[in-house]
């Protein structure tokens, strides 16, 4: 079985982002493998072990430094990687077309895993566009995945406390979410082995992808100012406790 | 000059950071209380490859350079120091004698087992009469045909109880001593006449066991001399080479702990309010934070530079001693300030600050005291 994992090189959410000029930011900060994509890599490697005789290929669109994120995916267990190198800030249209072209060149996979969104742009679109371009079925927000011969059964988180169950054929694109698995951190020997695994670098220009009719341009970046306000919970102690639990779970998301 | 940390080492730092956060921090207090690291954590350390950091790839290790090993240690010492200590002897003093001076057969026999963590290795040098004065070891190895018979008592041996293998430094010629009368042996724990003695009670570093090793007519074949027959009488050099290598990694351990203390102090001083404002806004506290950060910065530059030089094949005897001396003493100063910033809470066992304070006090003592480091530095400065 051939499994692709699309991963993105994103700024570390713990890093302090400093805006440069109107629409740039200081990129000397730490970058990481997009956390949602970690779940994708973990699941791809798990499926590979389940099926046997399979290959996991990590693919990324980004600047040359994105190779570091591909190395992380290789250390987590991917077999080889493809970097589609570009200095442009690719939106989901360009990204999905680039992925389609590179994946097409490499040979169509049975499953493509990718995070449901990237934590930098949070577009939530790439997997749908990629699936449409490759004519594959797609599911997002996936928190449970099982493979049985030629069919896939997934559970998707629709909204709080609501789940959709989808039975879909291969090939398919799966948008992974938290809860699908617990990504394991790579061992030191795996990191050493990843240094020796193949990373193929393709220039985006060489893929000659069709220029989109429209695209996203970032006009201005501004630091997000977190509004802080106090809130009083009222009622009987039992009610207040229930309200507090709801706030901690749904707003603060600490439970 | 390039100060960039190579990507693979950065990934290793991240792995250790996660390991510390997810697996070690949650059990740190329990380990402290029970004075023992659970076996499942040791197993996880084996899986992560932590026992073979410095052992070359051809012998089953990772073959990390000095900088790589220092970076791993720096992250691993941001939690309870005993975890680093558990892997420390296998990566350093317990295995390096075999790696530096062992025969090919000894390397093939022992290093893969040490690197995988199957066997823990320890280093048996210290004795009641031989601390910094390593040439004064009383443990004696008498030749008896194609064997040596070892008798004596070692103490303060880190991981002595869990080790399956020890590098043992013994006197084979009392007249010559460090000038040709000291020999290094590799002795398996299962050898008759080799026992673990008392597990010593320490001020800190709970979870890491330090104990006596007893040799009572312990017969080891001549092929267990590290380096074989030609190395009989040359064990002092082996012992010094082993200690020399460990200096930078000890500096890294101190650095990691100091950084963790600073991070905790910065966070706490911004939250702790007295006289209506966070204590970080008081100049006296700010000054302490500034001094801690400055010393840590200086220590880090020293350590990384010396490690970088060593990885480029340069002799770093003086620089390694300077880094060990400065980083370990600096970390004690940082810990002292950290207790002061946390005030009463810094003295309580509810927070880890007091544990760092106790644990760090060992660093300027073991693997070469500060006094020995100064002696080495002065000797290097004034040699002809």
Interface residues (C-beta under 8 A of the other chain):
Chain A: X68 X71 X72 X75 X185 X186 X187 X188 X189 X191 X192 X194 X195
Chain B: X7 X8 X10 X11 X12 X14 X15 X18 X19 X22 X47 X48 X49 X50 X53 X57 X62 X63 X72
